[in-house]
């Protein structure tokens, strides 16, 4: 069974799917270890962790797919990849989708921003035409073949053009063959309700960015509104940034980490990354 088919089985369940955002293999492995059944890469997180730059379209398709491919290989659960705009027109989308399928990706996000894009919760976003992005969705559907890859159509039109336009685009993208709709950055509970009412039979994504534009509702609240997936794309990244900052500050001020609280036990970390397994394999092939 392909990873896309596994994701489709999870989508067939009645409950909402809570999906943490990951940005490297370690964060993905932690999510898997803690019992999450799906993970999703965050373009924001990958840009920050690999380039030290904001989510402003600096990542190339090659860089993004390289990171996504390594993360996919590091876990045994489905991964949804944030593939931005598909990195060009419909032809570029076809290549991007074929590459994603070969890497074992379970689902992809494709958004309708102009390139270079921006984080969905930043100001100043611009979108391409509805017709052009619908064509890119059709191209993605054709390119996935029989893989079962789940295509999530994202519209960023709410910011520059308003909620009504975002809903109209959502209808066009679902008609083009997208499996799931993601209206980015609704700004109130009322807007979330309006989106859910407009798409009663379509799986919907909510995206909760701490400090972002969308109200920070719980998974159960979003399920009651009618949403199928909730992403927490930056939570892990923000938490890690806080902990590393505190740890390094402690080291700088005190010259030691001996009394720094809550460090992961070194043995537990070795277990996480598979040291015992590889030690055993090493012994098997020793001359």
Secondary structure, 3 states (H helix, E strand, C coil): CCHHHHHHHHHCCCCCEEEEEECCHHHHHHHHHCCCCEEEECHHHHHHHHHCCCCCCCCCHHHHHHHHHHHHHHCCCEEEEECCCCCCCHHHHHHHHHHHHHCCCCEEEEECECCCCCCCCCCCCCECCHHHHHHHHHHHHHHHCCCCCEEEEEECHHHHHCHHHHHHHHHHHHHCCCCEEEECCCCCHHHHHHHHHHCCCCEEEEECCCCCCCCCCCHHHHHHHCCCEEEECCHHHHHHHHHHHHHHHHHHHHCCCCCCCCCCCHHHHHHHHCHHHHHHHHHHCCC
